Each structure stands twice: as structure tokens, then as C-alpha cells.
């Protein structure tokens, strides 16, 4: 459990700094100075930067954890460094770690990579389809509470949450013997919350059905709570990884309800 928490902290550190810097960058991107700059025709769309940088920050954080773990941290003796280099085929300490990650020992199991990538698959496609709908007049005309999170926050937050829930599912799958052991029910709950998560975008932005989106997100909120609780019974770190997800879903559910109340009820219409 200690090593898992250390890896989590290493992954979160670069992402936290990136999100803090993103606040300043987002303000600059909306300025007249940036809009007046001439840019090449081949440039990535704005919605792509958040998920890509979140994934890169997570990767570099985990890479630093591998080097710290295999190199004895900041207190490694010279002999240990030389031994690590020898086992890495004469490479440096960092090279040896990379060699073992990509080599036969496979320090990063393929199931872990696949589990972390799974939650991203459908949202990545949805982001490309619904990004114009998010910026549409329909969404802009909706009345929203004052505390609505800024648009730039959604991509990095969801990218971090998808990575966390994916890794949590891998920990439960590994420690709970997969679908043939006690992890069966937690993994079924995990799959059902993924489906509900993926359905919300098409319901809200695609069908523009606010009442049914509220039903979906309410079921999702309860499912996330049940999934996190069941994960904790198999692996404590996996349960802790669901805490930020549950908190964010609590905020998102309340936001969805406030939008419903302000736009779909008689009281909201009169106000």
C-alpha cells in the first residue's frame, strides 16, 4: 500500500503544478493579444491540450517514481547506482529503469495500462463530437448558477479522474482475482458507472434532455459511491482514488440539478 501511495503522489505532483499554471494560461488564451497572434493552419484544437497534458504529467510523474524506487531515492549509495546501471545493460540509472519497464521484467503491467486507458476511449470520441455543442447558443442560453466551473477546468479534471478510476480498477482486479474472485461485484459496479458516465454527454448535449440527464447523473452519483466503497474492501488505495471522483460527481450532480431547476421548472422560468 505504501508503494501505491508513493506512486500516486508522484503522479499527482506534476499534474497539480500544471493545473495551477493552467489558470494563468487560460486567461492569456482568452486575451486579445493571443487572438491577434498569427498561428499556423496545422495546430491542435483547444480541447485537446487538457487531456494530452494531463496524460503527459501523469506519465512523467510515474517515471519519476520508478527512478526514485529503483534508485534508492535521494540517499542512494554510489554502489547501488552502479549495480542498477549494470543490471540495465550498462545504462545509467534512469536508462536502467526505462529498460526494465520496456524489457522482459515489464515493471508496468499491460493490464494496468489498459485499465487506465479504458475510461478515456468513449469520452475522447465524445469530445470531438460534442465540442461544438458545448459552445452552441443552446448551452450558452441556459441559465446556470454563479459557481459553475469554468470550461477550461473540465478537461484536466476529467482526465485526472479517468486515470485514477482506471488505475483503481486495475488494483481491484489484481488483488481481487479478477472476475473469478471477490472483485467480481466491484468490477461490475465499475463497469455500470462507466456506462452511466459515458451516456450523460449524449443525453445532455446530444438530445438536449436536461431532465433525463439529471436522472442519469443521479444514478451515476449513487453508483460511484457504491463502487468506491466496494473497491475499498478489496484495496484501500483503490477506494481512496474514488474519493475525488465522488466529490466531483457531487458537485456535477448539484450543477445538473440547478440547471434543471433554472431552466425546466415553472419556478425557474418565472425567475
Secondary structure, 3 states (H helix, E strand, C coil): CHHHHHHHHHHHHHHHHHHHHHHHHHHHHCCHHHHHCCCCCCCCCHHHHHHHHHHHHHHHHHHHHHHHHHCCHHHCCHHHHHHHHHHCCCCCHHHHHHHHHHCCCCCCCHHHHHHHHHCHHHHHHHHHHHHHHHCCHHHHHCCCCCCCCCHHHHHHHHHHHHHHHHHHHHHHHHHCCHHHCCHHHHHHHHHHHHHHHHHHHHHHHHCCCHHHHHHHHHHHHHHHHHHHHHHHHHCHHHHHHHHHHHHHHHHHHHHHHHHHHHHCCHHHHHC
